[in-house]
Amino acid sequence: MRVVIQKVRSASVTVEEKVISSIGKGLMILVGISTKDTMEDVNRLSKKILSLRVFEDLSQPPETATKWYGKPWAKSVIDIQGEILSVSQFTLYGTIKKGTKPDFHKAAKGHHAVELYGAFLEELAKGLGEEKVKDGEFGAMMDVALVNDGPVTIVWDTSDPMF
């Protein structure tokens, strides 16, 4: 699985001119699922995202003379009682090695992608609470809006040996 994780002040998904999901402070996650992904990837990634410390501890001063407010890299989305907005995005597995048209053959298709994406959302909801995990509409054309906080953006891939 390949994800783009963004720390946000707010985010929303609109389909056919109707906002279908929105969150306040938390994480906006774009999720790509490959043909090789398994439930093991879902479990590892969901645990990592829920424990990822990208938020400030506002009860402590920063350790250096920066413009940060609070101690950076101290709290997870669970710690701050934040929210997660997850959007399925098969284009994260697009390649442009040949020609000018992207090739998406590494992205999972249909049932396999829906199954793993659903399991991913369930694992996030188990850790954070069902009401705090939102998503877009699988397979739909979506307008995604966000206010990036920091900005903080991290890209991870469960097939990366450094993961």
Residue frames as qw, qx, qy, qz and C-alpha x, y, z in Angstrom:
[[0.000, 0.891, 0.454, 0.000, 0.00, 0.00, 0.00],
 [0.399, 0.182, 0.005, 0.899, 1.20, 3.46, -0.81],
 [0.177, -0.842, -0.497, 0.113, -0.07, 6.45, 1.15],
 [0.226, 0.443, -0.078, 0.864, 0.33, 10.19, 1.20],
 [0.423, -0.635, -0.575, 0.295, -0.30, 11.42, 4.74],
 [0.154, 0.510, -0.001, 0.846, -0.97, 15.09, 5.34],
 [0.222, -0.419, -0.603, 0.641, -1.41, 16.80, 8.68],
 [0.002, -0.515, -0.453, -0.727, -4.41, 19.08, 8.21],
 [0.148, 0.050, 0.416, -0.896, -6.41, 21.73, 9.99],
 [0.649, 0.351, 0.407, -0.538, -9.41, 20.65, 7.92],
 [0.008, -0.181, 0.822, 0.540, -10.26, 18.56, 4.86],
 [0.638, 0.332, 0.415, -0.557, -13.29, 17.59, 2.83],
 [0.215, 0.020, 0.853, 0.475, -14.43, 15.47, -0.12],
 [0.496, 0.441, 0.153, -0.732, -17.07, 16.63, -2.58],
 [0.264, 0.110, 0.884, 0.369, -18.82, 14.36, -5.10],
 [0.050, 0.563, 0.667, 0.485, -21.21, 15.80, -7.67],
 [0.038, -0.541, 0.016, -0.840, -21.15, 19.20, -5.94],
 [0.707, -0.612, -0.130, -0.330, -22.14, 17.70, -2.55],
 [0.009, -0.585, 0.719, -0.375, -19.76, 17.52, 0.43],
 [0.851, -0.154, -0.453, -0.216, -19.84, 13.86, 1.48],
 [0.796, -0.366, -0.300, 0.378, -17.14, 13.92, 4.17],
 [0.162, 0.803, -0.217, 0.531, -15.28, 16.51, 6.16],
 [0.746, -0.375, -0.383, 0.396, -12.96, 16.64, 9.15],
 [0.182, -0.972, 0.136, -0.058, -11.32, 19.18, 11.40],
 [0.065, -0.758, 0.647, -0.043, -7.80, 18.78, 12.79],
 [0.879, -0.121, 0.457, -0.060, -6.21, 15.45, 11.92],
 [0.335, -0.319, 0.736, 0.494, -4.83, 13.48, 8.99],
 [0.708, 0.544, -0.043, -0.449, -5.80, 13.46, 5.33],
 [0.492, -0.306, 0.781, 0.231, -4.68, 10.19, 3.76],
 [0.670, 0.484, -0.323, -0.460, -4.56, 9.33, 0.07],
 [0.653, -0.257, 0.709, -0.070, -4.45, 5.52, -0.20],
 [0.603, 0.465, -0.517, -0.391, -3.23, 3.46, -3.15],
 [0.799, -0.199, 0.548, -0.148, -3.54, -0.32, -3.12],
 [0.224, 0.528, -0.721, -0.389, -1.32, -2.47, -5.33],
 [0.838, 0.100, -0.422, -0.330, -1.91, -5.89, -6.82],
 [0.592, 0.179, -0.714, 0.328, 0.54, -7.35, -4.28],
 [0.227, -0.400, 0.440, -0.772, -0.97, -5.89, -1.10],
 [0.518, -0.247, -0.819, 0.002, -2.39, -8.14, 1.63],
 [0.543, -0.765, -0.288, -0.190, -4.08, -7.86, 5.03],
 [0.723, -0.318, -0.152, 0.594, -0.61, -7.78, 6.56],
 [0.292, 0.285, 0.126, 0.904, -0.02, -4.47, 4.74],
 [0.343, -0.690, -0.346, -0.536, -3.37, -3.15, 6.00],
 [0.719, -0.620, -0.284, 0.136, -2.54, -4.02, 9.62],
 [0.640, -0.144, -0.054, 0.753, 1.01, -2.63, 9.55],
 [0.165, 0.394, 0.215, 0.878, -0.02, 0.58, 7.87],
 [0.418, -0.727, -0.349, -0.417, -3.05, 1.29, 10.05],
 [0.721, -0.553, -0.235, 0.346, -1.00, 0.76, 13.24],
 [0.531, 0.009, 0.054, 0.846, 1.74, 3.05, 11.92],
 [0.018, -0.554, -0.295, -0.779, -0.69, 5.82, 10.96],
 [0.550, -0.731, -0.347, -0.208, -2.51, 5.73, 14.29],
 [0.715, -0.561, -0.092, 0.406, 0.76, 6.00, 16.23],
 [0.546, 0.426, 0.106, 0.714, 2.54, 8.46, 13.91],
 [0.337, -0.712, -0.292, 0.542, 3.67, 11.47, 15.96],
 [0.367, 0.396, 0.310, 0.782, 3.25, 14.52, 13.74],
 [0.237, -0.843, -0.312, -0.369, 1.30, 16.76, 16.13],
 [0.163, 0.516, -0.435, 0.719, 2.60, 19.21, 18.71],
 [0.479, -0.491, -0.649, 0.328, 2.34, 18.80, 22.46],
 [0.008, 0.758, 0.142, 0.636, 0.86, 22.19, 23.24],
 [0.646, -0.754, -0.115, -0.026, 1.49, 21.78, 26.97],
 [0.729, -0.387, 0.169, 0.539, 5.28, 21.94, 26.45],
 [0.160, 0.876, -0.210, -0.405, 7.46, 24.65, 24.89],
 [0.836, 0.513, -0.176, 0.086, 9.53, 23.83, 21.80],
 [0.829, -0.373, 0.070, 0.411, 13.09, 22.62, 22.46],
 [0.507, 0.056, 0.237, 0.827, 14.61, 25.10, 20.00],
 [0.078, 0.542, 0.140, -0.825, 14.07, 28.74, 19.13],
 [0.112, 0.223, 0.756, 0.605, 11.59, 28.19, 16.31],
 [0.375, -0.090, -0.057, -0.921, 8.21, 29.60, 15.44],
 [0.470, -0.244, -0.836, -0.145, 6.60, 26.28, 16.43],
 [0.490, -0.454, 0.254, -0.700, 4.01, 26.51, 19.14],
 [0.906, -0.251, 0.239, -0.243, 4.39, 23.55, 21.49],
 [0.396, -0.463, 0.762, 0.220, 6.83, 20.67, 21.34],
 [0.646, 0.421, -0.369, -0.519, 6.81, 19.30, 17.75],
 [0.607, 0.241, -0.746, -0.127, 6.59, 15.62, 16.75],
 [0.134, -0.251, 0.764, -0.580, 5.19, 14.65, 20.14],
 [0.544, 0.170, 0.601, -0.560, 1.60, 13.45, 19.65],
 [0.130, 0.136, 0.892, 0.412, -0.37, 11.09, 17.43],
 [0.355, -0.281, -0.413, -0.790, -3.83, 11.56, 15.95],
 [0.597, -0.457, -0.660, 0.004, -5.15, 9.42, 18.82],
 [0.431, -0.256, -0.421, 0.756, -3.39, 11.60, 21.42],
 [0.045, 0.076, -0.001, -0.996, -4.97, 14.80, 20.09],
 [0.388, 0.459, 0.730, -0.323, -8.36, 13.14, 19.51],
 [0.181, 0.435, -0.374, -0.799, -8.13, 14.19, 15.88],
 [0.793, 0.393, 0.322, -0.336, -9.88, 12.82, 12.81],
 [0.343, -0.231, 0.741, 0.529, -8.85, 10.98, 9.67],
 [0.665, 0.582, 0.086, -0.460, -10.17, 11.52, 6.16],
 [0.478, -0.220, 0.771, 0.358, -9.07, 8.70, 3.86],
 [0.615, 0.609, -0.057, -0.498, -9.46, 8.79, 0.09],
 [0.821, 0.054, 0.515, 0.240, -8.80, 5.82, -2.19],
 [0.269, 0.852, -0.256, -0.370, -6.42, 6.83, -4.98],
 [0.922, 0.136, 0.307, 0.191, -5.33, 4.19, -7.47],
 [0.501, 0.830, -0.101, 0.222, -3.29, 6.84, -9.31],
 [0.413, -0.791, 0.452, -0.004, -0.61, 6.56, -6.60],
 [0.733, -0.152, 0.621, 0.233, 0.50, 3.45, -8.51],
 [0.622, 0.776, 0.086, -0.059, 0.67, 5.21, -11.85],
 [0.623, -0.335, 0.378, 0.598, 3.94, 4.93, -13.75],
 [0.427, 0.867, 0.011, -0.258, 5.16, 7.16, -16.57],
 [0.584, -0.382, 0.569, 0.435, 8.17, 5.19, -17.81],
 [0.357, 0.189, 0.700, 0.590, 6.88, 4.96, -21.38],
 [0.053, 0.591, 0.555, 0.582, 5.20, 7.66, -23.39],
 [0.066, -0.264, 0.182, -0.945, 3.05, 10.39, -21.94],
 [0.693, -0.369, -0.267, -0.558, 0.04, 8.41, -20.71],
 [0.348, -0.462, 0.704, -0.412, 0.19, 7.00, -17.15],
 [0.627, 0.020, -0.759, -0.176, 0.08, 3.22, -16.75],
 [0.527, -0.450, 0.368, -0.619, -1.88, 1.90, -13.75],
 [0.796, 0.060, -0.578, -0.170, -1.26, -1.85, -14.10],
 [0.356, 0.144, -0.755, 0.532, 0.31, -2.03, -10.60],
 [0.392, -0.167, 0.322, -0.845, -2.87, -0.73, -8.96],
 [0.199, 0.170, 0.947, -0.184, -5.28, -3.30, -7.53],
 [0.304, -0.163, -0.523, -0.779, -8.55, -3.73, -9.38],
 [0.606, -0.341, -0.456, -0.556, -12.17, -4.07, -8.26],
 [0.807, -0.489, -0.283, -0.169, -12.97, -6.50, -5.48],
 [0.760, -0.066, -0.321, 0.561, -9.38, -6.84, -4.17],
 [0.198, 0.330, -0.138, 0.913, -8.97, -3.06, -3.81],
 [0.503, -0.539, -0.165, -0.655, -12.41, -2.55, -2.23],
 [0.854, -0.364, -0.369, 0.046, -11.80, -5.36, 0.26],
 [0.650, -0.048, -0.298, 0.698, -8.41, -4.10, 1.43],
 [0.015, 0.408, -0.022, 0.913, -9.49, -0.47, 1.49],
 [0.637, -0.545, -0.263, -0.478, -12.55, -1.36, 3.59],
 [0.837, -0.303, -0.351, 0.290, -10.38, -3.37, 5.98],
 [0.432, 0.208, -0.194, 0.856, -7.99, -0.41, 6.26],
 [0.282, -0.515, -0.069, -0.807, -10.85, 1.91, 7.23],
 [0.799, -0.470, -0.325, -0.186, -12.09, -0.63, 9.79],
 [0.749, -0.118, -0.339, 0.557, -8.65, -0.89, 11.41],
 [0.157, 0.329, -0.126, 0.923, -8.38, 2.91, 11.64],
 [0.522, -0.517, -0.192, -0.650, -11.88, 3.07, 13.18],
 [0.825, -0.343, -0.429, 0.135, -10.97, 0.41, 15.76],
 [0.599, -0.069, -0.288, 0.744, -8.10, 2.55, 16.97],
 [0.083, 0.118, -0.032, 0.989, -9.59, 6.02, 16.67],
 [0.313, 0.422, 0.601, -0.603, -13.35, 5.52, 16.84],
 [0.402, 0.456, 0.728, 0.317, -15.84, 5.05, 14.04],
 [0.117, 0.928, 0.339, -0.105, -17.10, 8.63, 14.18],
 [0.238, -0.819, 0.279, 0.442, -13.56, 9.99, 13.72],
 [0.360, -0.184, 0.738, 0.540, -12.72, 8.12, 10.49],
 [0.561, 0.648, 0.194, -0.477, -14.28, 9.42, 7.28],
 [0.493, -0.084, 0.670, 0.548, -13.71, 8.53, 3.66],
 [0.275, 0.325, -0.346, -0.836, -14.49, 9.58, 0.14],
 [0.842, 0.274, 0.246, -0.395, -16.49, 7.52, -2.36],
 [0.550, -0.257, 0.716, 0.344, -14.54, 4.59, -3.76],
 [0.457, 0.278, 0.705, 0.465, -14.22, 4.86, -7.55],
 [0.177, 0.896, 0.402, -0.057, -15.93, 8.26, -7.80],
 [0.393, 0.510, -0.001, 0.765, -14.55, 11.48, -9.26],
 [0.474, -0.732, -0.395, 0.289, -13.90, 13.48, -6.11],
 [0.177, 0.784, -0.157, 0.573, -12.92, 17.04, -5.34],
 [0.727, -0.403, -0.384, 0.402, -10.61, 16.96, -2.33],
 [0.043, 0.839, -0.104, 0.532, -9.97, 20.14, -0.38],
 [0.762, -0.420, -0.337, 0.358, -7.62, 20.57, 2.56],
 [0.052, -0.931, 0.251, -0.261, -5.80, 23.07, 4.67],
 [0.823, 0.122, -0.415, 0.369, -2.37, 21.53, 5.20],
 [0.498, -0.863, 0.056, -0.067, -0.94, 22.20, 8.67],
 [0.760, -0.410, 0.256, 0.434, 2.78, 22.86, 8.77],
 [0.862, 0.149, -0.226, -0.430, 2.87, 21.80, 5.99],
 [0.408, -0.365, 0.834, -0.066, 3.56, 18.22, 6.97],
 [0.848, 0.341, -0.149, -0.377, 3.34, 15.61, 4.19],
 [0.371, -0.431, 0.821, 0.046, 4.74, 12.07, 4.39],
 [0.778, 0.312, -0.370, -0.401, 4.74, 9.39, 1.69],
 [0.457, -0.359, 0.802, -0.134, 4.99, 5.72, 2.73],
 [0.750, 0.245, -0.475, -0.390, 4.90, 2.45, 0.86],
 [0.818, -0.379, 0.373, -0.219, 4.54, -0.86, 2.69],
 [0.944, 0.278, 0.008, 0.176, 6.70, -2.56, 0.04],
 [0.240, 0.815, -0.396, 0.348, 9.64, -0.29, 0.90],
 [0.776, -0.074, -0.541, 0.315, 12.18, -2.32, 2.92],
 [0.188, 0.240, -0.399, 0.865, 12.80, 0.75, 5.10],
 [0.558, -0.430, -0.151, -0.693, 9.15, 0.68, 6.22]]
